[in-house]
Amino acid sequence: MTENRVPMNRATVVMALGLIVVPTASYYLPVLPEVFAVLTACVFLWLEPAPPIVSLGLNRPKSIGRALLIGVVVGLGLFLLNRLLLLPWLDYFTGTRRDLSKLDYLRGNVPGLLVLLPTIWITAGFCEEVIYRAYIITRFDRLFGSSAISAAAAIVLSATVFALAHWYQGVVGMLVTGFAGLALGILFVARSRNLWSNICAHIVVDTVSLIAIGLNWDRPLDAFGRSLFGL
């Protein structure tokens, strides 16, 4: 059950401003921008006022085991779908590749991978889900109501902002990220705006993706994906 649309008042202005400021904070701050953006979201929720735990979908799910299992399945599914279907076709149609060159230092570098993973779990797995799914979608709900049309628009908005935040990965990177954002947005809404399955899914897909790069499995997987379609 989502919150009802609120009338035009100070809280409405705060929510509208937060939808601009919070994602922007995650774009431009030089040090741990995602963490700062989550703290900024909490400040805006306090100004509304609204309870951050509930508003951000961080309340306890009905079944923790079920929430985590769904997250694992979705995370693995997104990884395989990206590698074996989306990336081959996007590479083919755009003539470019997703730019993950800044992660090349992980190849064969197990210590570097082990150092990076906990940071990714916090900044991407937790913070990005709070910002791009929970905060954007729930505040959009509050501003425009909780109809099916409003939910669909919120999911598209959150996926678009999420994709743009990954501009450094090039066109293909933004398209893949945008698709993942759509899937994760649908998951968040389907889970009654509870975020724990999303956090688990994001951690799983990023962890498997980084391990694949570290062990040099990503390129053979990409080649296998292209071979499935004769590309």
C-alpha positions in Angstrom: 0.0 0.0 0.0 1.5 3.4 -1.0 1.0 6.8 0.4 -1.9 9.0 -1.0 -1.2 12.0 -3.0 -0.7 15.1 -0.9 -2.2 18.6 -1.4 -0.1 21.6 -2.5 1.8 22.7 0.6 5.3 22.9 2.1 5.7 19.1 2.0 4.8 19.1 -1.7 7.4 21.7 -2.5 10.0 19.8 -0.5 9.3 16.6 -2.4 9.4 18.3 -5.8 12.7 19.9 -4.8 14.1 16.6 -3.5 13.4 14.9 -6.8 15.8 17.3 -8.3 18.4 17.7 -5.6 18.8 14.1 -4.5 19.7 12.6 -7.9 21.8 15.6 -8.7 23.9 15.0 -5.5 24.6 11.5 -6.7 25.9 12.8 -10.0 28.4 15.5 -9.1 29.9 15.2 -5.7 33.5 14.1 -5.9 33.7 11.7 -2.9 31.1 8.9 -2.2 28.3 10.8 -4.0 25.8 8.0 -3.5 26.3 8.0 0.3 25.8 11.8 0.4 22.7 11.6 -1.8 21.2 9.0 0.6 21.8 11.4 3.5 20.3 14.2 1.5 17.2 12.1 0.8 16.9 11.6 4.6 17.1 15.3 5.2 14.3 16.0 2.6 12.2 13.3 4.2 12.7 14.9 7.6 11.6 18.2 6.1 8.3 16.8 4.7 8.2 15.2 7.4 8.0 11.5 6.5 9.5 8.4 8.2 12.7 7.5 6.3 12.6 3.8 7.1 9.1 3.3 5.7 9.3 5.9 2.9 12.5 4.3 1.5 11.1 0.8 1.7 13.6 -0.3 4.4 11.0 -1.7 6.7 11.2 -5.4 7.4 9.7 -7.6 4.6 7.0 -10.1 5.5 9.6 -12.9 4.7 13.3 -12.1 4.7 14.1 -15.4 3.1 11.7 -14.9 0.2 12.8 -11.3 -0.3 16.5 -12.4 -0.6 15.7 -15.4 -2.8 13.8 -13.1 -5.2 16.7 -10.7 -5.2 19.2 -13.5 -6.0 17.1 -14.8 -8.9 16.5 -11.4 -10.4 20.2 -10.4 -10.0 21.4 -13.6 -11.7 18.7 -13.2 -14.4 19.7 -9.6 -15.1 23.4 -10.6 -15.4 22.7 -13.4 -17.9 20.1 -11.3 -19.9 22.6 -8.5 -20.2 25.6 -10.6 -21.2 23.8 -13.1 -23.5 21.1 -11.0 -25.1 21.2 -7.2 -24.6 24.9 -6.5 -25.0 25.3 -8.6 -28.2 22.4 -6.8 -29.9 23.2 -3.4 -28.6 26.9 -3.8 -29.7 25.7 -4.9 -33.1 23.1 -2.1 -33.7 25.2 0.8 -32.2 28.6 -0.3 -33.4 30.1 0.5 -30.0 30.8 -1.4 -26.8 29.9 -0.7 -23.2 32.9 1.2 -21.7 34.0 -0.5 -18.5 37.7 0.2 -19.2 38.1 1.8 -15.7 37.6 -1.7 -14.3 40.3 -3.3 -16.4 42.7 -3.1 -13.4 40.6 -5.9 -11.8 41.7 -8.5 -14.4 43.6 -11.1 -12.5 43.7 -8.8 -9.5 41.9 -10.7 -6.7 43.1 -8.4 -3.9 41.8 -5.4 -5.8 38.5 -7.2 -6.4 38.1 -8.0 -2.7 38.7 -4.4 -1.8 36.3 -3.0 -4.3 33.3 -5.4 -3.7 32.3 -4.0 -0.2 32.4 -0.5 -1.5 30.2 -1.5 -4.5 27.7 -3.2 -2.1 27.3 0.0 -0.2 27.4 2.6 -2.9 25.6 0.7 -5.7 23.8 -2.1 -4.0 22.3 -0.1 -1.2 22.7 3.6 -2.0 21.7 3.5 -5.6 18.6 1.5 -4.8 17.6 4.0 -2.1 18.1 6.9 -4.5 17.0 5.7 -7.9 14.2 3.3 -6.9 12.9 4.0 -3.4 13.3 7.8 -3.2 12.3 8.7 -6.7 9.4 6.3 -7.0 7.9 6.9 -3.6 8.2 10.7 -3.8 6.6 10.6 -7.3 3.8 8.5 -5.8 3.2 11.1 -3.1 3.2 14.0 -5.7 1.0 12.4 -8.3 -0.9 9.6 -6.6 -0.5 5.9 -6.6 -2.3 4.9 -9.8 -1.0 2.4 -12.3 -0.2 5.2 -14.7 1.7 7.2 -12.0 3.6 4.0 -11.0 4.6 3.4 -14.6 5.7 7.0 -15.1 7.7 6.8 -11.9 9.5 3.6 -13.0 10.4 5.2 -16.4 11.6 8.3 -14.7 13.8 6.5 -12.2 15.2 4.2 -14.9 16.0 7.3 -17.1 17.8 9.1 -14.3 19.6 5.9 -13.4 20.8 5.4 -17.0 22.0 9.0 -17.3 24.0 8.6 -14.1 26.1 6.0 -16.0 26.9 8.3 -19.0 30.6 7.4 -18.5 29.9 3.9 -19.8 28.8 5.2 -23.2 25.6 4.8 -25.1 25.5 1.0 -24.7 26.2 1.3 -21.0 23.4 3.7 -20.5 20.9 1.6 -22.5 21.8 -1.6 -20.5 21.7 0.4 -17.2 18.3 1.9 -18.2 16.9 -1.6 -18.9 18.2 -2.8 -15.5 16.6 0.3 -14.0 13.2 -0.6 -15.5 13.5 -4.2 -14.2 14.5 -3.0 -10.7 11.8 -0.4 -10.7 9.1 -3.0 -11.6 10.5 -5.2 -8.9 10.3 -2.5 -6.3 6.6 -1.7 -7.1 5.8 -5.4 -7.3 7.3 -5.9 -3.9 4.9 -3.3 -2.5 7.6 -0.7 -2.4 9.8 -2.8 -0.1 13.5 -2.4 -1.1 15.3 -5.4 0.2 14.8 -7.6 -2.8 16.1 -4.8 -4.9 19.2 -4.3 -2.8 19.9 -8.0 -2.9 19.4 -8.1 -6.7 21.7 -5.1 -7.3 24.4 -6.6 -5.1 24.2 -9.9 -6.9 24.4 -8.6 -10.4 27.2 -6.2 -9.6 29.2 -8.9 -7.7 28.8 -11.5 -10.5 29.7 -8.9 -13.1 32.9 -7.8 -11.2 34.0 -11.4 -10.6 33.5 -12.1 -14.3 35.8 -9.2 -15.1 38.3 -10.1 -12.4 38.5 -13.7 -13.7 38.4 -12.6 -17.4 35.2 -14.5 -18.0 33.3 -11.5 -19.3 34.8 -11.5 -22.8 34.2 -15.2 -23.5 30.6 -14.7 -22.2 30.2 -11.7 -24.6 31.6 -13.8 -27.5 29.2 -16.7 -26.6 26.3 -14.3 -26.5 27.1 -13.0 -30.0 27.6 -16.5 -31.3 24.1 -17.4 -30.2 22.7 -15.0 -32.7 25.4 -15.2 -35.3 26.6 -11.7 -34.7 
